[in-house]
């Protein structure tokens, strides 16, 4: 819940919804860690979002998670 609250607080106006849809612990994940799959739904009702806008929005959300929780994208 803390992760979702942090994302919600750091989201831009183009983010319509943020939802957790999977939590994984097991092989391939370091002990004591978990992998979260989160839906980030973006929309602009006036026009199509550009790749640059989408990438910037995702970078901002990832920065929130990195600074607050030490989160990283799984490679």
Secondary structure, DSSP 4 states (H G I P E B T S, - for coil): -HHHHHHHHT--TTEEEEEEEEEE-STTS-TT--EEEEEEEE--SSSPPPHHHHHHHHHHHHHHHHHHH------
